[in-house]
């Protein structure tokens, strides 16, 4: 169950394995109003977080099941999914 003022962050594939979790409930604050601010805040955790979310690393972001390009404001109740790009033959 999600509480007011929170978003769900979902980690898929390689990111789930590296972070050791499939997701979390994240409390929004005025300091984290956008997707890019969320990525910076998560990367500040250090370790695998800093490595995987560093600028130039290959991962995609979807907000409420829509892949986004660039930045986007966040609102309570949003779901943010992070996943590696899909490759195939």
mmCIF file as gemmi writes it, N, C-alpha and C atoms, coordinates in Angstrom:
data_model
loop_
_atom_site.group_PDB
_atom_site.id
_atom_site.type_symbol
_atom_site.label_atom_id
_atom_site.label_alt_id
_atom_site.label_comp_id
_atom_site.label_asym_id
_atom_site.label_entity_id
_atom_site.label_seq_id
_atom_site.pdbx_PDB_ins_code
_atom_site.Cartn_x
_atom_site.Cartn_y
_atom_site.Cartn_z
_atom_site.occupancy
_atom_site.B_iso_or_equiv
_atom_site.pdbx_formal_charge
_atom_site.auth_seq_id
_atom_site.auth_asym_id
_atom_site.pdbx_PDB_model_num
ATOM 1 N N . UNK Axp A 1 ? 0.839 -1.18 0 1 0 ? 1 A 1
ATOM 2 C CA . UNK Axp A 1 ? 0 0 0 1 0 ? 1 A 1
ATOM 3 C C . UNK Axp A 1 ? 0.886 1.246 0 1 0 ? 1 A 1
ATOM 4 N N . UNK Axp A 2 ? 0.573 2.158 -0.882 1 0 ? 2 A 1
ATOM 5 C CA . UNK Axp A 2 ? 1.345 3.384 -1.001 1 0 ? 2 A 1
ATOM 6 C C . UNK Axp A 2 ? 0.768 4.459 -0.088 1 0 ? 2 A 1
ATOM 7 N N . UNK Axp A 3 ? 1.644 5.214 0.561 1 0 ? 3 A 1
ATOM 8 C CA . UNK Axp A 3 ? 1.203 6.284 1.443 1 0 ? 3 A 1
ATOM 9 C C . UNK Axp A 3 ? 1.222 7.608 0.688 1 0 ? 3 A 1
ATOM 10 N N . UNK Axp A 4 ? 0.453 8.601 1.151 1 0 ? 4 A 1
ATOM 11 C CA . UNK Axp A 4 ? 0.43 9.899 0.474 1 0 ? 4 A 1
ATOM 12 C C . UNK Axp A 4 ? 1.829 10.52 0.424 1 0 ? 4 A 1
ATOM 13 N N . UNK Axp A 5 ? 2.128 11.181 -0.686 1 0 ? 5 A 1
ATOM 14 C CA . UNK Axp A 5 ? 3.417 11.839 -0.835 1 0 ? 5 A 1
ATOM 15 C C . UNK Axp A 5 ? 4.539 10.911 -1.244 1 0 ? 5 A 1
ATOM 16 N N . UNK Axp A 6 ? 4.188 9.708 -1.711 1 0 ? 6 A 1
ATOM 17 C CA . UNK Axp A 6 ? 5.217 8.756 -2.117 1 0 ? 6 A 1
ATOM 18 C C . UNK Axp A 6 ? 5.025 8.331 -3.566 1 0 ? 6 A 1
ATOM 19 N N . UNK Axp A 7 ? 6.103 7.79 -4.122 1 0 ? 7 A 1
ATOM 20 C CA . UNK Axp A 7 ? 6.057 7.153 -5.429 1 0 ? 7 A 1
ATOM 21 C C . UNK Axp A 7 ? 6.594 5.739 -5.269 1 0 ? 7 A 1
ATOM 22 N N . UNK Axp A 8 ? 6.322 4.902 -6.234 1 0 ? 8 A 1
ATOM 23 C CA . UNK Axp A 8 ? 6.899 3.561 -6.282 1 0 ? 8 A 1
ATOM 24 C C . UNK Axp A 8 ? 8.047 3.6 -7.277 1 0 ? 8 A 1
ATOM 25 N N . UNK Axp A 9 ? 9.199 3.094 -6.883 1 0 ? 9 A 1
ATOM 26 C CA . UNK Axp A 9 ? 10.334 2.975 -7.788 1 0 ? 9 A 1
ATOM 27 C C . UNK Axp A 9 ? 10.579 1.485 -7.99 1 0 ? 9 A 1
ATOM 28 N N . UNK Axp A 10 ? 10.615 1.067 -9.253 1 0 ? 10 A 1
ATOM 29 C CA . UNK Axp A 10 ? 10.747 -0.341 -9.617 1 0 ? 10 A 1
ATOM 30 C C . UNK Axp A 10 ? 12.072 -0.521 -10.356 1 0 ? 10 A 1
ATOM 31 N N . UNK Axp A 11 ? 12.829 -1.554 -9.966 1 0 ? 11 A 1
ATOM 32 C CA . UNK Axp A 11 ? 14.108 -1.856 -10.592 1 0 ? 11 A 1
ATOM 33 C C . UNK Axp A 11 ? 13.969 -3.184 -11.33 1 0 ? 11 A 1
ATOM 34 N N . UNK Axp A 12 ? 14.346 -3.202 -12.596 1 0 ? 12 A 1
ATOM 35 C CA . UNK Axp A 12 ? 14.181 -4.39 -13.421 1 0 ? 12 A 1
ATOM 36 C C . UNK Axp A 12 ? 15.522 -4.907 -13.931 1 0 ? 12 A 1
ATOM 37 N N . UNK Axp A 13 ? 15.557 -6.204 -14.227 1 0 ? 13 A 1
ATOM 38 C CA . UNK Axp A 13 ? 16.688 -6.89 -14.857 1 0 ? 13 A 1
ATOM 39 C C . UNK Axp A 13 ? 17.987 -6.643 -14.097 1 0 ? 13 A 1
ATOM 40 N N . UNK Axp A 14 ? 19.026 -6.187 -14.783 1 0 ? 14 A 1
ATOM 41 C CA . UNK Axp A 14 ? 20.352 -5.985 -14.189 1 0 ? 14 A 1
ATOM 42 C C . UNK Axp A 14 ? 20.294 -5.075 -12.966 1 0 ? 14 A 1
ATOM 43 N N . UNK Axp A 15 ? 19.46 -4.047 -13.015 1 0 ? 15 A 1
ATOM 44 C CA . UNK Axp A 15 ? 19.401 -3.099 -11.9 1 0 ? 15 A 1
ATOM 45 C C . UNK Axp A 15 ? 18.827 -3.756 -10.649 1 0 ? 15 A 1
ATOM 46 N N . UNK Axp A 16 ? 17.828 -4.598 -10.81 1 0 ? 16 A 1
ATOM 47 C CA . UNK Axp A 16 ? 17.266 -5.332 -9.672 1 0 ? 16 A 1
ATOM 48 C C . UNK Axp A 16 ? 18.349 -6.179 -9.011 1 0 ? 16 A 1
ATOM 49 N N . UNK Axp A 17 ? 19.153 -6.836 -9.831 1 0 ? 17 A 1
ATOM 50 C CA . UNK Axp A 17 ? 20.224 -7.693 -9.306 1 0 ? 17 A 1
ATOM 51 C C . UNK Axp A 17 ? 21.297 -6.865 -8.596 1 0 ? 17 A 1
ATOM 52 N N . UNK Axp A 18 ? 21.705 -5.774 -9.198 1 0 ? 18 A 1
ATOM 53 C CA . UNK Axp A 18 ? 22.774 -4.944 -8.619 1 0 ? 18 A 1
ATOM 54 C C . UNK Axp A 18 ? 22.338 -4.245 -7.335 1 0 ? 18 A 1
ATOM 55 N N . UNK Axp A 19 ? 21.081 -3.786 -7.285 1 0 ? 19 A 1
ATOM 56 C CA . UNK Axp A 19 ? 20.596 -3.062 -6.104 1 0 ? 19 A 1
ATOM 57 C C . UNK Axp A 19 ? 20.086 -4.004 -5.021 1 0 ? 19 A 1
ATOM 58 N N . UNK Axp A 20 ? 19.86 -5.268 -5.371 1 0 ? 20 A 1
ATOM 59 C CA . UNK Axp A 20 ? 19.401 -6.237 -4.389 1 0 ? 20 A 1
ATOM 60 C C . UNK Axp A 20 ? 17.95 -6.069 -3.978 1 0 ? 20 A 1
ATOM 61 N N . UNK Axp A 21 ? 17.173 -5.411 -4.824 1 0 ? 21 A 1
ATOM 62 C CA . UNK Axp A 21 ? 15.754 -5.214 -4.542 1 0 ? 21 A 1
ATOM 63 C C . UNK Axp A 21 ? 15.002 -4.993 -5.845 1 0 ? 21 A 1
ATOM 64 N N . UNK Axp A 22 ? 13.732 -5.365 -5.858 1 0 ? 22 A 1
ATOM 65 C CA . UNK Axp A 22 ? 12.915 -5.146 -7.047 1 0 ? 22 A 1
ATOM 66 C C . UNK Axp A 22 ? 12.212 -3.796 -7.016 1 0 ? 22 A 1
ATOM 67 N N . UNK Axp A 23 ? 12.29 -3.102 -5.883 1 0 ? 23 A 1
ATOM 68 C CA . UNK Axp A 23 ? 11.666 -1.787 -5.829 1 0 ? 23 A 1
ATOM 69 C C . UNK Axp A 23 ? 11.533 -1.273 -4.413 1 0 ? 23 A 1
ATOM 70 N N . UNK Axp A 24 ? 10.995 -0.057 -4.326 1 0 ? 24 A 1
ATOM 71 C CA . UNK Axp A 24 ? 10.823 0.584 -3.026 1 0 ? 24 A 1
ATOM 72 C C . UNK Axp A 24 ? 9.773 1.682 -3.11 1 0 ? 24 A 1
ATOM 73 N N . UNK Axp A 25 ? 9.252 2.009 -1.96 1 0 ? 25 A 1
ATOM 74 C CA . UNK Axp A 25 ? 8.402 3.186 -1.828 1 0 ? 25 A 1
ATOM 75 C C . UNK Axp A 25 ? 9.319 4.338 -1.455 1 0 ? 25 A 1
ATOM 76 N N . UNK Axp A 26 ? 9.233 5.416 -2.211 1 0 ? 26 A 1
ATOM 77 C CA . UNK Axp A 26 ? 10.144 6.543 -2.057 1 0 ? 26 A 1
ATOM 78 C C . UNK Axp A 26 ? 9.339 7.78 -1.685 1 0 ? 26 A 1
ATOM 79 N N . UNK Axp A 27 ? 9.701 8.436 -0.608 1 0 ? 27 A 1
ATOM 80 C CA . UNK Axp A 27 ? 9.002 9.644 -0.157 1 0 ? 27 A 1
ATOM 81 C C . UNK Axp A 27 ? 9.476 10.845 -0.951 1 0 ? 27 A 1
ATOM 82 N N . UNK Axp A 28 ? 8.546 11.485 -1.646 1 0 ? 28 A 1
ATOM 83 C CA . UNK Axp A 28 ? 8.877 12.698 -2.394 1 0 ? 28 A 1
ATOM 84 C C . UNK Axp A 28 ? 9.116 13.852 -1.438 1 0 ? 28 A 1
ATOM 85 N N . UNK Axp A 29 ? 9.981 14.763 -1.85 1 0 ? 29 A 1
ATOM 86 C CA . UNK Axp A 29 ? 10.222 15.975 -1.082 1 0 ? 29 A 1
ATOM 87 C C . UNK Axp A 29 ? 10.397 17.123 -2.068 1 0 ? 29 A 1
ATOM 88 N N . UNK Axp A 30 ? 10.341 18.364 -1.599 1 0 ? 30 A 1
ATOM 89 C CA . UNK Axp A 30 ? 10.572 19.492 -2.5 1 0 ? 30 A 1
ATOM 90 C C . UNK Axp A 30 ? 11.949 19.448 -3.16 1 0 ? 30 A 1
ATOM 91 N N . UNK Axp A 31 ? 12.912 18.734 -2.544 1 0 ? 31 A 1
ATOM 92 C CA . UNK Axp A 31 ? 14.249 18.615 -3.121 1 0 ? 31 A 1
ATOM 93 C C . UNK Axp A 31 ? 14.294 17.622 -4.278 1 0 ? 31 A 1
ATOM 94 N N . UNK Axp A 32 ? 13.266 16.808 -4.432 1 0 ? 32 A 1
ATOM 95 C CA . UNK Axp A 32 ? 13.236 15.78 -5.476 1 0 ? 32 A 1
ATOM 96 C C . UNK Axp A 32 ? 11.924 15.913 -6.266 1 0 ? 32 A 1
ATOM 97 N N . UNK Axp A 33 ? 11.801 16.986 -7.068 1 0 ? 33 A 1
ATOM 98 C CA . UNK Axp A 33 ? 10.547 17.206 -7.787 1 0 ? 33 A 1
ATOM 99 C C . UNK Axp A 33 ? 10.494 16.565 -9.17 1 0 ? 33 A 1
ATOM 100 N N . UNK Axp A 34 ? 11.645 16.062 -9.667 1 0 ? 34 A 1
ATOM 101 C CA . UNK Axp A 34 ? 11.707 15.563 -11.037 1 0 ? 34 A 1
ATOM 102 C C . UNK Axp A 34 ? 12.432 14.22 -11.085 1 0 ? 34 A 1
ATOM 103 N N . UNK Axp A 35 ? 12.322 13.569 -12.242 1 0 ? 35 A 1
ATOM 104 C CA . UNK Axp A 35 ? 13.011 12.292 -12.445 1 0 ? 35 A 1
ATOM 105 C C . UNK Axp A 35 ? 14.521 12.473 -12.311 1 0 ? 35 A 1
ATOM 106 N N . UNK Axp A 36 ? 15.087 13.522 -12.9 1 0 ? 36 A 1
ATOM 107 C CA . UNK Axp A 36 ? 16.544 13.7 -12.808 1 0 ? 36 A 1
ATOM 108 C C . UNK Axp A 36 ? 16.982 13.923 -11.365 1 0 ? 36 A 1
ATOM 109 N N . UNK Axp A 37 ? 16.214 14.651 -10.581 1 0 ? 37 A 1
ATOM 110 C CA . UNK Axp A 37 ? 16.542 14.843 -9.168 1 0 ? 37 A 1
ATOM 111 C C . UNK Axp A 37 ? 16.454 13.516 -8.414 1 0 ? 37 A 1
ATOM 112 N N . UNK Axp A 38 ? 15.484 12.673 -8.77 1 0 ? 38 A 1
ATOM 113 C CA . UNK Axp A 38 ? 15.376 11.343 -8.165 1 0 ? 38 A 1
ATOM 114 C C . UNK Axp A 38 ? 16.617 10.522 -8.482 1 0 ? 38 A 1
ATOM 115 N N . UNK Axp A 39 ? 17.064 10.528 -9.746 1 0 ? 39 A 1
ATOM 116 C CA . UNK Axp A 39 ? 18.246 9.757 -10.131 1 0 ? 39 A 1
ATOM 117 C C . UNK Axp A 39 ? 19.474 10.241 -9.352 1 0 ? 39 A 1
ATOM 118 N N . UNK Axp A 40 ? 19.623 11.543 -9.197 1 0 ? 40 A 1
ATOM 119 C CA . UNK Axp A 40 ? 20.755 12.08 -8.435 1 0 ? 40 A 1
ATOM 120 C C . UNK Axp A 40 ? 20.675 11.652 -6.97 1 0 ? 40 A 1
ATOM 121 N N . UNK Axp A 41 ? 19.479 11.695 -6.403 1 0 ? 41 A 1
ATOM 122 C CA . UNK Axp A 41 ? 19.312 11.314 -5.004 1 0 ? 41 A 1
ATOM 123 C C . UNK Axp A 41 ? 19.632 9.826 -4.8 1 0 ? 41 A 1
ATOM 124 N N . UNK Axp A 42 ? 19.158 8.979 -5.704 1 0 ? 42 A 1
ATOM 125 C CA . UNK Axp A 42 ? 19.454 7.55 -5.599 1 0 ? 42 A 1
ATOM 126 C C . UNK Axp A 42 ? 20.95 7.293 -5.762 1 0 ? 42 A 1
ATOM 127 N N . UNK Axp A 43 ? 21.607 7.975 -6.692 1 0 ? 43 A 1
ATOM 128 C CA . UNK Axp A 43 ? 23.036 7.785 -6.933 1 0 ? 43 A 1
ATOM 129 C C . UNK Axp A 43 ? 23.86 8.195 -5.712 1 0 ? 43 A 1
ATOM 130 N N . UNK Axp A 44 ? 23.374 9.149 -4.925 1 0 ? 44 A 1
ATOM 131 C CA . UNK Axp A 44 ? 24.093 9.587 -3.726 1 0 ? 44 A 1
ATOM 132 C C . UNK Axp A 44 ? 24.193 8.482 -2.672 1 0 ? 44 A 1
ATOM 133 N N . UNK Axp A 45 ? 23.465 7.39 -2.852 1 0 ? 45 A 1
ATOM 134 C CA . UNK Axp A 45 ? 23.577 6.266 -1.93 1 0 ? 45 A 1
ATOM 135 C C . UNK Axp A 45 ? 24.951 5.611 -2.035 1 0 ? 45 A 1
ATOM 136 N N . UNK Axp A 46 ? 25.635 5.838 -3.151 1 0 ? 46 A 1
ATOM 137 C CA . UNK Axp A 46 ? 26.972 5.289 -3.357 1 0 ? 46 A 1
ATOM 138 C C . UNK Axp A 46 ? 26.944 3.854 -3.84 1 0 ? 46 A 1
ATOM 139 N N . UNK Axp A 47 ? 28.102 3.237 -3.912 1 0 ? 47 A 1
ATOM 140 C CA . UNK Axp A 47 ? 28.225 1.837 -4.327 1 0 ? 47 A 1
ATOM 141 C C . UNK Axp A 47 ? 27.597 1.561 -5.674 1 0 ? 47 A 1
ATOM 142 N N . UNK Axp A 48 ? 26.835 0.47 -5.751 1 0 ? 48 A 1
ATOM 143 C CA . UNK Axp A 48 ? 26.181 0.072 -7.003 1 0 ? 48 A 1
ATOM 144 C C . UNK Axp A 48 ? 25.25 1.162 -7.51 1 0 ? 48 A 1
ATOM 145 N N . UNK Axp A 49 ? 24.634 1.904 -6.589 1 0 ? 49 A 1
ATOM 146 C CA . UNK Axp A 49 ? 23.719 2.982 -6.992 1 0 ? 49 A 1
ATOM 147 C C . UNK Axp A 49 ? 24.466 4.042 -7.792 1 0 ? 49 A 1
ATOM 148 N N . UNK Axp A 50 ? 25.594 4.483 -7.274 1 0 ? 50 A 1
ATOM 149 C CA . UNK Axp A 50 ? 26.39 5.503 -7.963 1 0 ? 50 A 1
ATOM 150 C C . UNK Axp A 50 ? 26.926 4.964 -9.287 1 0 ? 50 A 1
ATOM 151 N N . UNK Axp A 51 ? 27.352 3.705 -9.299 1 0 ? 51 A 1
ATOM 152 C CA . UNK Axp A 51 ? 27.878 3.107 -10.53 1 0 ? 51 A 1
ATOM 153 C C . UNK Axp A 51 ? 26.809 3.005 -11.606 1 0 ? 51 A 1
ATOM 154 N N . UNK Axp A 52 ? 25.681 2.414 -11.27 1 0 ? 52 A 1
ATOM 155 C CA . UNK Axp A 52 ? 24.641 2.132 -12.264 1 0 ? 52 A 1
ATOM 156 C C . UNK Axp A 52 ? 23.882 3.381 -12.73 1 0 ? 52 A 1
ATOM 157 N N . UNK Axp A 53 ? 23.794 4.399 -11.877 1 0 ? 53 A 1
ATOM 158 C CA . UNK Axp A 53 ? 23.024 5.598 -12.225 1 0 ? 53 A 1
ATOM 159 C C . UNK Axp A 53 ? 23.916 6.774 -12.609 1 0 ? 53 A 1
ATOM 160 N N . UNK Axp A 54 ? 25.203 6.507 -12.833 1 0 ? 54 A 1
ATOM 161 C CA . UNK Axp A 54 ? 26.143 7.552 -13.223 1 0 ? 54 A 1
ATOM 162 C C . UNK Axp A 54 ? 25.791 8.088 -14.613 1 0 ? 54 A 1
ATOM 163 N N . UNK Axp A 55 ? 26.091 9.361 -14.86 1 0 ? 55 A 1
ATOM 164 C CA . UNK Axp A 55 ? 25.873 9.908 -16.203 1 0 ? 55 A 1
ATOM 165 C C . UNK Axp A 55 ? 26.579 9.05 -17.25 1 0 ? 55 A 1
ATOM 166 N N . UNK Axp A 56 ? 25.891 8.793 -18.345 1 0 ? 56 A 1
ATOM 167 C CA . UNK Axp A 56 ? 26.443 7.994 -19.426 1 0 ? 56 A 1
ATOM 168 C C . UNK Axp A 56 ? 26.161 6.511 -19.329 1 0 ? 56 A 1
ATOM 169 N N . UNK Axp A 57 ? 25.664 6.034 -18.172 1 0 ? 57 A 1
ATOM 170 C CA . UNK Axp A 57 ? 25.319 4.618 -18.042 1 0 ? 57 A 1
ATOM 171 C C . UNK Axp A 57 ? 24.028 4.35 -18.825 1 0 ? 57 A 1
ATOM 172 N N . UNK Axp A 58 ? 23.936 3.154 -19.375 1 0 ? 58 A 1
ATOM 173 C CA . UNK Axp A 58 ? 22.787 2.786 -20.194 1 0 ? 58 A 1
ATOM 174 C C . UNK Axp A 58 ? 21.661 2.23 -19.34 1 0 ? 58 A 1
ATOM 175 N N . UNK Axp A 59 ? 20.613 3.021 -19.169 1 0 ? 59 A 1
ATOM 176 C CA . UNK Axp A 59 ? 19.377 2.537 -18.562 1 0 ? 59 A 1
ATOM 177 C C . UNK Axp A 59 ? 18.238 3.421 -19.054 1 0 ? 59 A 1
ATOM 178 N N . UNK Axp A 60 ? 17.061 2.884 -19.006 1 0 ? 60 A 1
ATOM 179 C CA . UNK Axp A 60 ? 15.862 3.605 -19.455 1 0 ? 60 A 1
ATOM 180 C C . UNK Axp A 60 ? 14.993 3.887 -18.244 1 0 ? 60 A 1
ATOM 181 N N . UNK Axp A 61 ? 14.088 4.852 -18.413 1 0 ? 61 A 1
ATOM 182 C CA . UNK Axp A 61 ? 13.174 5.237 -17.34 1 0 ? 61 A 1
ATOM 183 C C . UNK Axp A 61 ? 11.77 5.303 -17.911 1 0 ? 61 A 1
ATOM 184 N N . UNK Axp A 62 ? 10.831 4.704 -17.188 1 0 ? 62 A 1
ATOM 185 C CA . UNK Axp A 62 ? 9.412 4.813 -17.541 1 0 ? 62 A 1
ATOM 186 C C . UNK Axp A 62 ? 8.674 5.399 -16.341 1 0 ? 62 A 1
ATOM 187 N N . UNK Axp A 63 ? 7.795 6.34 -16.613 1 0 ? 63 A 1
ATOM 188 C CA . UNK Axp A 63 ? 6.938 6.897 -15.575 1 0 ? 63 A 1
ATOM 189 C C . UNK Axp A 63 ? 5.517 6.503 -15.917 1 0 ? 63 A 1
ATOM 190 N N . UNK Axp A 64 ? 4.886 5.797 -15 1 0 ? 64 A 1
ATOM 191 C CA . UNK Axp A 64 ? 3.525 5.299 -15.198 1 0 ? 64 A 1
ATOM 192 C C . UNK Axp A 64 ? 3.397 4.531 -16.514 1 0 ? 64 A 1
ATOM 193 N N . UNK Axp A 65 ? 4.376 3.656 -16.758 1 0 ? 65 A 1
ATOM 194 C CA . UNK Axp A 65 ? 4.41 2.729 -17.897 1 0 ? 65 A 1
ATOM 195 C C . UNK Axp A 65 ? 4.674 3.403 -19.236 1 0 ? 65 A 1
ATOM 196 N N . UNK Axp A 66 ? 5.148 4.643 -19.24 1 0 ? 66 A 1
ATOM 197 C CA . UNK Axp A 66 ? 5.503 5.334 -20.477 1 0 ? 66 A 1
ATOM 198 C C . UNK Axp A 66 ? 6.979 5.701 -20.415 1 0 ? 66 A 1
ATOM 199 N N . UNK Axp A 67 ? 7.753 5.187 -21.385 1 0 ? 67 A 1
ATOM 200 C CA . UNK Axp A 67 ? 9.179 5.489 -21.427 1 0 ? 67 A 1
ATOM 201 C C . UNK Axp A 67 ? 9.337 6.984 -21.703 1 0 ? 67 A 1
ATOM 202 N N . UNK Axp A 68 ? 10.196 7.62 -20.914 1 0 ? 68 A 1
ATOM 203 C CA . UNK Axp A 68 ? 10.391 9.06 -21.073 1 0 ? 68 A 1
ATOM 204 C C . UNK Axp A 68 ? 11.777 9.336 -21.628 1 0 ? 68 A 1
ATOM 205 N N . UNK Axp A 69 ? 11.909 10.48 -22.233 1 0 ? 69 A 1
ATOM 206 C CA . UNK Axp A 69 ? 13.193 11.008 -22.685 1 0 ? 69 A 1
ATOM 207 C C . UNK Axp A 69 ? 13.361 12.332 -21.965 1 0 ? 69 A 1
ATOM 208 N N . UNK Axp A 70 ? 14.514 12.561 -21.397 1 0 ? 70 A 1
ATOM 209 C CA . UNK Axp A 70 ? 14.73 13.813 -20.685 1 0 ? 70 A 1
ATOM 210 C C . UNK Axp A 70 ? 14.151 13.77 -19.289 1 0 ? 70 A 1
ATOM 211 N N . UNK Axp A 71 ? 13.754 14.928 -18.815 1 0 ? 71 A 1
ATOM 212 C CA . UNK Axp A 71 ? 13.286 15.055 -17.441 1 0 ? 71 A 1
ATOM 213 C C . UNK Axp A 71 ? 11.768 15.163 -17.406 1 0 ? 71 A 1
ATOM 214 N N . UNK Axp A 72 ? 11.214 14.881 -16.248 1 0 ? 72 A 1
ATOM 215 C CA . UNK Axp A 72 ? 9.756 14.964 -16.074 1 0 ? 72 A 1
ATOM 216 C C . UNK Axp A 72 ? 9.462 15.218 -14.603 1 0 ? 72 A 1
ATOM 217 N N . UNK Axp A 73 ? 8.479 16.076 -14.323 1 0 ? 73 A 1
ATOM 218 C CA . UNK Axp A 73 ? 8.08 16.264 -12.919 1 0 ? 73 A 1
ATOM 219 C C . UNK Axp A 73 ? 7.474 14.98 -12.361 1 0 ? 73 A 1
ATOM 220 N N . UNK Axp A 74 ? 7.612 14.794 -11.064 1 0 ? 74 A 1
ATOM 221 C CA . UNK Axp A 74 ? 7.03 13.65 -10.374 1 0 ? 74 A 1
ATOM 222 C C . UNK Axp A 74 ? 5.871 14.107 -9.503 1 0 ? 74 A 1
ATOM 223 N N . UNK Axp A 75 ? 4.895 13.225 -9.353 1 0 ? 75 A 1
ATOM 224 C CA . UNK Axp A 75 ? 3.735 13.515 -8.51 1 0 ? 75 A 1
ATOM 225 C C . UNK Axp A 75 ? 3.475 12.314 -7.614 1 0 ? 75 A 1
ATOM 226 N N . UNK Axp A 76 ? 2.923 12.549 -6.424 1 0 ? 76 A 1
ATOM 227 C CA . UNK Axp A 76 ? 2.575 11.426 -5.554 1 0 ? 76 A 1
ATOM 228 C C . UNK Axp A 76 ? 1.739 10.397 -6.313 1 0 ? 76 A 1
ATOM 229 N N . UNK Axp A 77 ? 2.049 9.138 -6.072 1 0 ? 77 A 1
ATOM 230 C CA . UNK Axp A 77 ? 1.326 8.056 -6.729 1 0 ? 77 A 1
ATOM 231 C C . UNK Axp A 77 ? 1.968 7.574 -8.015 1 0 ? 77 A 1
ATOM 232 N N . UNK Axp A 78 ? 2.963 8.301 -8.543 1 0 ? 78 A 1
ATOM 233 C CA . UNK Axp A 78 ? 3.633 7.866 -9.766 1 0 ? 78 A 1
ATOM 234 C C . UNK Axp A 78 ? 4.397 6.571 -9.531 1 0 ? 78 A 1
ATOM 235 N N . UNK Axp A 79 ? 4.576 5.83 -10.617 1 0 ? 79 A 1
ATOM 236 C CA . UNK Axp A 79 ? 5.469 4.671 -10.613 1 0 ? 79 A 1
ATOM 237 C C . UNK Axp A 79 ? 6.606 4.981 -11.566 1 0 ? 79 A 1
ATOM 238 N N . UNK Axp A 80 ? 7.831 4.865 -11.069 1 0 ? 80 A 1
ATOM 239 C CA . UNK Axp A 80 ? 9.026 5.094 -11.876 1 0 ? 80 A 1
ATOM 240 C C . UNK Axp A 80 ? 9.746 3.76 -11.993 1 0 ? 80 A 1
ATOM 241 N N . UNK Axp A 81 ? 9.94 3.296 -13.219 1 0 ? 81 A 1
ATOM 242 C CA . UNK Axp A 81 ? 10.641 2.031 -13.451 1 0 ? 81 A 1
ATOM 243 C C . UNK Axp A 81 ? 11.976 2.32 -14.12 1 0 ? 81 A 1
ATOM 244 N N . UNK Axp A 82 ? 13.023 1.68 -13.613 1 0 ? 82 A 1
ATOM 245 C CA . UNK Axp A 82 ? 14.365 1.811 -14.196 1 0 ? 82 A 1
ATOM 246 C C . UNK Axp A 82 ? 14.755 0.453 -14.743 1 0 ? 82 A 1
ATOM 247 N N . UNK Axp A 83 ? 15.256 0.446 -15.985 1 0 ? 83 A 1
ATOM 248 C CA . UNK Axp A 83 ? 15.608 -0.819 -16.613 1 0 ? 83 A 1
ATOM 249 C C . UNK Axp A 83 ? 16.673 -0.603 -17.677 1 0 ? 83 A 1
ATOM 250 N N . UNK Axp A 84 ? 17.474 -1.635 -17.932 1 0 ? 84 A 1
ATOM 251 C CA . UNK Axp A 84 ? 18.481 -1.525 -18.984 1 0 ? 84 A 1
ATOM 252 C C . UNK Axp A 84 ? 17.805 -1.507 -20.349 1 0 ? 84 A 1
ATOM 253 N N . UNK Axp A 85 ? 18.469 -0.926 -21.352 1 0 ? 85 A 1
ATOM 254 C CA . UNK Axp A 85 ? 17.884 -0.95 -22.692 1 0 ? 85 A 1
ATOM 255 C C . UNK Axp A 85 ? 17.765 -2.392 -23.176 1 0 ? 85 A 1
ATOM 256 N N . UNK Axp A 86 ? 16.758 -2.633 -23.963 1 0 ? 86 A 1
ATOM 257 C CA . UNK Axp A 86 ? 16.507 -3.971 -24.498 1 0 ? 86 A 1
ATOM 258 C C . UNK Axp A 86 ? 17.314 -4.124 -25.786 1 0 ? 86 A 1
ATOM 259 N N . UNK Axp A 87 ? 18.008 -5.231 -25.868 1 0 ? 87 A 1
ATOM 260 C CA . UNK Axp A 87 ? 18.739 -5.548 -27.104 1 0 ? 87 A 1
ATOM 261 C C . UNK Axp A 87 ? 18.225 -6.878 -27.622 1 0 ? 87 A 1
ATOM 262 N N . UNK Axp A 88 ? 18.409 -7.1 -28.86 1 0 ? 88 A 1
ATOM 263 C CA . UNK Axp A 88 ? 17.936 -8.361 -29.423 1 0 ? 88 A 1
ATOM 264 C C . UNK Axp A 88 ? 18.409 -8.529 -30.845 1 0 ? 88 A 1
ATOM 265 N N . UNK Axp A 89 ? 18.071 -9.677 -31.405 1 0 ? 89 A 1
ATOM 266 C CA . UNK Axp A 89 ? 18.558 -9.975 -32.736 1 0 ? 89 A 1
ATOM 267 C C . UNK Axp A 89 ? 17.534 -10.048 -33.744 1 0 ? 89 A 1
